[in-house]
Amino acid sequence: MSSHDHIRQPQSAERYRSFGAFYPFYLSEHADRTSRRLHVVGTTLVIAALACGALIDWRFFVAAPFLGYGFAWVGHFVFEKNRPATFKYPFYSLAGDFRLWFEVVTGKRAF
């Protein structure tokens, strides 16, 4: 029994119907501390790139997804050894990244 077995994962045909239902699954897929840290760093860089895109040069907008997904996917493939939820739940996963980031920067979740 792995540390993730206590989180109910939907069957292949089943989908999460709300972000609230999805978020515990999201957290279970980010149990590794290094992976969480990579996600937070990537999300911080995305926010910075979006700000720079608005204020300095539009090309920062192009860099934003590469920064975010680059760090996150290293976390998943190298440390978590799982497949990013982005492939099946793109919007919930993106919302999860920003919620995790917010929880870390406000001290509600350990970095």
N, C-alpha and C positions, 0 to 999 in steps of 0.2 A: 504494500500500500504506500503510494507516494504521498508527499506533503500536499499535493494538489487534489487528492481523491475526495476530500471533504467538500469541495466546491462542485456543485452540480453543473455539468457541462451539457448543453443542449445536444440532442441527437442531430444527425446531419440534416434532417428535414425541418427541425425545430429552429426557430429564430428567437432571439431576445426581443421582447416587445417594448422594453423601456430601458433607458440608460441606467436607472436604479437597479434593475435586474441584472444588467450587464456588468456593472462596475465591480462587484465581488469577483466575477470571473476574470476581469481585467487585472485586478490586483493579484489573483492567483497566478497569472501568467507573467507577473513581474516580481516574483518572490526573491530573486537574487539581488542582493544589495548593489552589486556593480552594475547590473542591468538597469536598475532604477536610477542610479546615478547617471548613467549614460543617457537615459531618457530625459532626465532633468536638464542636463547639459545641452542636449539637442534641442529641447523645447525652448530653453533660454536663448540659444543661437537663432532659432526661428523667429522669436519675438524681436530680437535685435535686428535680424535681416529685414523683417517687415517694416520696422521703424526706419531703418536706413533706406529701404526702397521708397518709402513715402517722403523722406527728407533729403536724400542725397542722389540716388540713382536707381532707376527701375530695375536694373540687373540684379539687385539684391533680392527682389521678388523671385527671380529665377533660382537663386541659390537656396532660398528658404527650405523647400521640400528636401533637397539633397542633404542639407545640414540636419534637419530633424530625423528623416528616415535613415540617414547614414549612421548616426549614433544609435538610434533605436534598434536597427537591424543587427548591428554588431552585438548589442545586448542580448537580443533574442537568439541569434544563431551561435554565438560563441559562449555566452554565459548561461542563458536559460535553456538552451538546446530545444527550443520550440519554434513554432511557426507564428509570426506576428499576426495578431487578431485583425490587423488592417486589411488583410486579404479577404476576410469574410464579413467584417463589421467596420467598414472604413470610417463612418461618421461617429459611431460610438467609440471607436478606438481613438480617434482624434480628440474627442471630448474627454476621454480617459487620460490622454497625455496631458491635457491642460489642467484637468482636475488634480492629477497626481502632482504636477508642477506647483499648482497653487497650494496644495496641502504641504508640500515640502518647504516652500518659501515662507509659509506662515507658521511653520513649526508644528503642524498637526500630524505630520508623518516624518519619520526619521529619514535622514539623508544618508 
